[in-house]
Amino acid sequence: MTLGDIIRVEDARAYVAKIPPDAKKERIGSFVKIKKDDGLIVGVIKNITNSIREDLIPYINHELAPKYAPFNEDFRNSYYVLHGLGTIRNGIVKYDIDSPPDVRDKVEMLNPEELKFFHTIDGKQSIAYFHSNCDALSQNVLIAMVDQIEAQCPECRAMFALVRKYIKRNL
């Protein structure tokens, strides 16, 4: 399921995706993927913004709006602010991004198998990207990320309890 399309690439780790009006909105802290020719960029939803272009707000009575809805262009804009965490290429996980996505690349949810694979290096669970990215992500995003990883890797519950404690104390 496509969540949106990349409309702006600010740097190798920061992107903005436009959410289609009829798409189901995901939560902040959800893991996403952006397919590239040579693999996947794995990222997280850092923020969601909504705006209305005031010059397009219709001046029609709310009771009459359904009658004219087919002729009215959607004037609402919603965007995901994304933060790239790493890549999966040819079965190899790297917590670095050397080539950002292109404008118009599709953003999709990372499935549970991909999430577990991204957090496994040499057969062991890993969140080695965590420390280098914790300054760029808010506390609620980091905790949501930990919750999702813990759900896929229940055997690492003790490690995630320590990570959660670190987040709450230091950030």
Steps between C-alpha positions, in 0.01 A plus 500: 500500500642835395496769769605782270759631259826677577463867403810648663843366591680732741810284548602133511285438810214755484203471264143622466222287350157621394215292639219434251164629632342153503797318662488354848725710722770325700642602836811690589781254568383245241770334293481556124689391190583669175580264216800582288643309205774349712306435823302676772546811707358442846370802687257616762210749502639789700202733476172557318395845383163615373416826328226667304574733215289793605461629148316178410264478798154488345256767603202270474249412768586166671154359422554559127858370490406133424304613194803676355766261634576334163598841362704610799873433499646372826648798680648307795865400502653245735864399509723246672836630617731198469841423644720239331668242725683270262481269199443138410687402182554148373417359842750729676388751763689828532414773748612767258345662194732581212229579243175672596170419330381684193199726477191291415635183666223311681494475881360177644470342844787273601356151550577302821751267329693795354490676838651197673759454222604868520563459872704180469874503428708181506202312645465735799249774566648846448395863515845636428349800316323613815767716663596682181136588425362579846581872468297525179192322639269601783443291810151385396631386159784303661265331748255409221790348305614295800144376555476375141837326508423342836174361360698322224787393728344404837816311597675838535249645745769561768719696256206714389405573861847649547477695173159638601641603839794674327262688269282623785795603716731662248281643227 
